[in-house]
Amino acid sequence: MNLGPLEIGLIILAVLLLFGYKKLPDASRSLGRSLRIFKGEMKGMKDDDKAAEVRAKAPASTSAPLRGEIVDPAPGDLTAQLRAEQLEAEAQAAEARAAALRARAAQASGSADPAR
């Protein structure tokens, strides 16, 4: 089924006569939106399939949490004291973030035990 230039011209002429030249831009815009929505939905379905595969895989194993101790600086060293306080604050913030992430992971997996 080969379409020559004459057949293509006749098809274009028939479309112009059916819809009129004023409605063609709107029709092509609607077709473009529909195709864009369809393409987005197909991509979303593929992403959902990939997410289901990731959830089906075995969870990653983690090591035991690391524990450290903060050494008190020399009494006269103000810079070291400030640095130690800063490190302690950072450690507390990191522990809080880790606890929040553990709770979120436990909630996502449906576990009632967040320490698991």
N, C-alpha and C positions, 0 to 999 in steps of 0.2 A: 504494500500500500504506500506508494510514493505520492507525496503531495507536491505538485509543482507550484510555481509562482502564481499561475492563474487560479488554481483551487484555493490557495491561501488568500488571495485577493477577494475571491467570492465569499469566503467565510467571514473575512473582516467586514465586507460590505453588508452581509446578512446581519451580523452582530450590530453594526451601526444602525441599520434600519429597524431592528427589533427594539433596541434599548434607547437609541438616540445618543447623540454625542455628549449631552449634558449629564447623563446618568452613568456613563462609563467610568469616570474617575471614582465616583462613590462605590460602584460595584467592584472595581479593582482594589480599592482601599479595604472594603469589607472582606474580600477574598484574602488579601494579605494578612489582615488581623486574624481571620479564621485559621489560616495556615500557621501563623505564629503561635496561636493558642494551642493548636494541635501538636505542634513540635514541642512546646513547653510541657504539655501533659505527657507526651511520650518520654521525654527526658526525665520527668518526675517519676514515672513508673520504673524506669531503669535504675534511678537512684534508690528507690524504695527496695528494689530487688537486691542491690548491692548492700544496703544497710541491713537487710534481713540476713544476708550471708555473713556479714561481720558479727552480728549478734549471735549467730548459730555457732561460731567458732568458740573454742575453749578460751576462757578468760586468761589473761596474762598472769604469770606468777610474779609475786612481789617478794622482796626480801623484808626482813624485820626492820622496823624503823631504827634509824641511827640515833644514838643518844650521845650528847656531848656535855661537857661541863665548862662553865665559865670560870676562869681563873681570876681572882682578884688582883688588880694591878698594885703596884707599889703605892703607898699612901701619898707621896708627893707628886706623882705623875698624873697631872690633870688630863692630858691628851689621851693617855691610856684608859683613864676612867671613862671619859666621854665615848671612846671607841667601844669599850666593854658594854656601856649602857646601850649604845646604838646596836651592837650585835645582839644583845639580849632582846631588845625590842623587835629586831628582824626575826629572831628565832621564834618569839611568841607569835608574830604575824604568820610565819610559815607554818607553825603548828595549827593555828586557827584555819588557814587555807586548806591544809591537809585534812583536818577533821571535817570541814565542809565538803570537800571532794569525796571523802569516804562516805559521808551521809548521802550525798547525791548518787553515788555509785550503788549504794545499798538500796536506795529508793528505786533506782532505775532497774535493778535486777530483781526487785520484788522481795528482797530479803528483809526480815524484821530485825535482824541482828546486825547493826552497823559495824561491829568489830570484826565481822567475818571477812 
